[in-house]
């Protein structure tokens, strides 16, 4: 079924405001369209307005409301049996799972459902959006070859329409994959090509994120470090001015990692603490858990183990509270490593085993196998440690830890 004229116009209006990063106008447009649609009993426009409200609320940091609207939009789209709208709702909810809740399995399930439905109905926009989402998830899972493959497919479908925003999005995802593979020239070209689309068509929303990613790439070469920092700072300021919560959080994270990489831990910690503050302002527990994990990891690297365990503990509690087994497993593994460095092998084994159980339940064979090897090595280290203590060569872990506090 083809969208009626009013619904198609509403869809275009909301999309244009969102891509320009004008969330205030997008929000007002959604409300006006929704009220008008209900008065006219136009179910198509009503569904589009509700899905639009989900998208706007995600960007402005109201993640709970975004999820409620996404569920409502999906129900509305399914009730009137419009495949294009159902695909749009699934892609929107997937984005909220991925970007807002950091729940990657749920996000992938929705993206794949959207992809199948879009393929069945020759919905190129739906296909391109779902492929880009899956590609981003593969990047996060460190499967960069698949990420690049899916992003290229997304770009091809976006080019057929053509849709400059989706082309820029796909290129950005490819660029991130190339960075992780060490193909810096390919990455820089992908980012520059994507930014070219943004500048030509005023796609401020994706432009900010691409600018930050390019800056993050440049900081990895000492020759362009200052230029990269400048781009990161510009992108962060623009995201804050736009009140785009996911972009602001991601750019704060990029700044923190960049500073940490060059040994500027005090500045990195300031960024991480800002991330905690912003996560709490947005009432986003997933963002809060991720940041506590990063702070804990930084303290482990600097051998401040008590601080590390404290921050990991916060991250672990929140991951359990938000029912996010992926991050729970990651934190359990990090705590195991930290306790092992403290020579507290009993605690290390407890956390390693908890992490392995979680990864096994998630079907992550690679990490399950890796942790099995780590657990075996920890048993060996525990045995060696006991022998050294018996011989009086080494102090107990309790005494060593107490010494770290002095």
N, C-alpha and C positions, 0 to 999 in steps of 0.2 A: 504494500500500500504506500502511495506517495503522500508526503506531508502536505497538508492544506497550506494555502498561501500565508495565512496568519502565522501558523506554526513555523514555517520555513523562515519567515522574516524574523520571528522571535529568536529562533536558533542563531541566525546570523548576527543579530544585534548583541546578544549575550556573548557570543564567541568573540566578536570584535572588541568589546569592552575588556574582556578577560585578557586577550592577547596583548592589548595595549597597557595592561596593568592598572586599569582604572576600575578598581574594585567597588568604589563608592557608586559610580554610575551603573556598574553591573548589578549591584545589589538592588538599587532603586528600579532598574529595568525589570529584574526578576519579579519584584513585588507588584509592579504595575501590570506586567503580563499575566501574573497569576490571578490577580483580582479580576482583570478583564476577561480572562479565559473562563473563570468560574461563572461570571455573569452571563457569558455567551454559551456556557456549557460546551466549551471547546476542550475536549480531553487531551488532544495532542499538545496544544499550547500549554495547558496546565502541567503536563508531564515535563515538558521542556523547561518551564519555569522552576519546577521543583529540583530537577537535575542541576540547573544553573545555580540555584541556591546552595546545593551541596558543593559545587565547585568554588563558589565565592567564599563560603565559610571555611573551606580548607585553606585557601590562600590567606585569609585574614587571621588564621590561628584559632578558629573556633571548631576544633576537630570533632568534638562530640556531636555538635549540631550538624556538622557536615555529614557524619555517618548516618544520622537520623534522616536527613533529607535524601541521601543517596538510597537508603532502603525504601523510602517513600516513593522516590522517583522510579525505582525499579519495579515496585508493585504497580504503580500507575501505568508504566509502559507495557508491562505484561498483561494488565487487565484489558487494555485496548488492542493488544496483539499487533503492535507496530514494531517490527524487527529492528529498524534503524534506531528507534528510541530505546529499546531494550539493550541493544549493543552499547549505546551511549551511556546508559545508566550503569551497565556492568563495567565499562572502562573507567567511569568516574569513581565507582566504589573501589575498584582495584587500585586506583591512584591514591585514594584515601588510606587503604590498607598499607600500601607500599611507602608512601611519603609521610603520612601522618601517624600511622600506628606501628610502622616497622614490622609488619606481619607479612612476611614474604610468601609463605605458602598460600595464604588466603588471597593475596594479590594475584599470584600466578594463576590460581584456579579461576578467578573472575576474568582475568585477561584472556585465558584460553577459551573460556565459555564465550566471551565476546568475539574472539577470533573465529571460532567455529560458526557462530550465528552470522557474522559479517560475511564470511566466505559463502555461506549458503544463500545470501541475499545480494551478493555482488556489491557490498557496501565498502567502497575503497577507503573512505575516511575511517570507518570502524576498523578495518583491517590494519591500516597504517598505524592507528593509535594503539591497538592491541599489540602489534609486533614491536613497537617502540617500548611499550611497557615491559614486555617479556625480555627484550634485549637489556633493559636497565636492570632487571632482576638478575640476569645472568652475569652482568658486570659485577653486581654486588656479591654474587656467589663465586667470583674469581674464575668464571668460565668465559674467558674473553673471546675465544674463537667463536663460540655460539652467539655471544652478545653482538659481535661485529656482523655476523651473518644475518641475524634477525634485524639489526638496525639497517643493513643494506636493503633488505626486503621492504622494510618500512619506507625507506627513502624512495624506492622504486614506485611503490603504490602512491606515495604522496606526490611524486613528480607527475604521475599520470593525471592527477585531478586538474590542475596542479594546486598544492597547498604549501605555501612558503613556510608557515609555522611548523608544520609536521616535517618538512624537509630539514629545517634548521634543527629541530629536536632530534631527528635521526642522526644527523651529522654530529651533533654534540655527544650522543651516546657512543657513536663510532670513535670519536676523538678520545673519550675516556678509556675505551677498550685499548686503543693504540698506546695510550700513555702507560697502561699497566703492562703492555707487551714490550715496552721500551722503544717503540717506533715513534720517536718524538717528532720527526719531520711530518709523518703522516698525520699525527695528532694535531699539530699546529695548522696544517692545511685544512683539516676537517673543521677546526674551530673557526678559522678565518673565513672559510666558505659559508659556514653557518651564520657568522656575524654579518656577512654580506647580505644574506637574505633578511636579517633583522633590520639592518639599517635602511634597506630598500623599502620595506613594507611596515616599518614602525612597530615591530613585534617586541615591545619593551620587556614583556614578561620573560621570554626565553633569552633575550639579549643579556640581561643582568647575570643570569646563571652561566651563560657561555663566557662572558667576560671574566667571571670568577674562575672558571675552569682553565681558561687560557692563562690567567695570572698564576694560578697554582702550578701549571706546567712550566711557565717561565722561571719560577723560583727554584726549580730543580737544576738549573744551570747557573753557576755562580756569575757568569757574564751578564745574565739578564735578571738577576735576583731582585734588584731594586725596581726594575720595570714591572716585574711580576707582583711585587708587594703593592705597587701603586694601583695596578689593575684590581687586585683583591680588595683594596681599600675603597676604590671607586664603586665596585660592585656591591660591597657590603653597605655603603652609604645609600646607594640607590635602592637596595632592597628594603632598608629601614625607612627611607622616605616613602616608598610605595606601600609600606606596611604588609609586606609579603612574608609571612611567618616561615614557610618551608625554606625559601631562598635565604632569608636572614640566618636561620639556624645552620644551614649547609655552609654558608660563607664564613660564619664564625668558626665553624669546624675546620674549614680549609685554612683559615688564618692561624688557628691554634696548632694544627699539624705542621704548618710551614715554620712557625717559630720554634716548635719543639725539635724539628729536624736539624736546625742550625744551632741548637744548644741554648736557645733563649727561653728557658723553662719558666722563668717568672712571667714573661709576657704571655707565653702559652697558657699558663695557669689563669691569668686574668681573662683570657678569652673563654676558657672552660668554665670559669665561675660565672661569666656573663651568660653562657649557654644554659647553665643551671637556672639562673634567674629568669631568663626568657621562657624556658620550659615550664617553670612554675607559674609564670604569668599567663601562659597559654593553657595551663592545666593539662599539659601533655606529659604523662608519666613515661611514655616510651622515650621521648627526647631526654627526660631527666635520667633515666636508667643508662642510656647510651653515654651521657656525659660523665656520670659517676664512674662508669667503666673506663672511659678514656683517662680520667684523672688517676684512677687506680693503676692503670697501665704505666702512666708517666712516673708515678711514685715507685713502682717496681723497678723501672729502668734506672732510677736514681738511688736505688737500694734503701728507700725509706719504707720499709716493709709494713710497719704498723699502720701508717697512713694509707698505704695501698690496700691492705685488708679491710680497713674501715670503709673506704670508698667502694670496693668490690661488694662489700656486704650490703650497702645501700642499693647498688645496681641489682644484686641478686634478689633482694626482697621485692623490688618494683617489678622485675621481670616475672616473678611468680605471681604477683598481684595482677599484672596485666595479661597473664597467661600467654607469655611469649617464650616458648621453649627454645627457640633458636638463640635468643640472647641469654637465656638462663644457662644453656650449655656453654656458650662462649665465656660467660663470667665464671662458671664452675671450673672450666679448664684454666682460666687465668689465675684463679685462686689456688688451684692445685700447683701451678708453676711457682707462684709466690711462696707458698708454704714449703715447697721443695728447696727453694733458694734459702729459706730460713732453717733448713735441715729438720723441719717438722714433717717427717715423712708420713706419719699416721694421718695427719690432716690432709696432706697432699694427696694421698691415696684415696681418701674419702671423697674429695672434690673431683679428682680425675674419674673415679668410678661413676659418680653422679653425672658427669659430663658425657661419659661414654654411653650410659643408659639412655640419656636424652637424644644423643645423635643417632643411636641405634633405632629409637622410636621414630625419629624423623626420616629414617631411611638414608642417612648420609654415611654410606659405606666407607668413603675415604677417610672422614674424620674419626669414625668408629675404629677403623684399623690403626690409624695413627695414634689414637689414645691407648689402644691395647699395647702397642709397643712402648709408649711412654710409661704406662703402668708397670710393665715388666722391668724397665730400666729403674723405676722408682723403688721397686722391691729390692733390686740389686744394690742400689745406693743406700737403702735402709740397712741392709745387711752389713755393708762396708762401714757405715756410720756407727753401727753397734760395736763392731770390732775395734774401731778407732777409739771409741769411748771406753771400752773395756781396757784397752792398752793405755788409757790416759792421755792420748795424743790430742783429743779434741774435747772442748767443753760441751755441756748439754745445750740444746737449742734454746731452752728457757733463759739460761745465763747469757747466751749470745744476743738474744732478742732484747734482754734488759739492758745490755751494753749499748745497743743502738739508740736507746732512749736518752742516754746521758749526754 
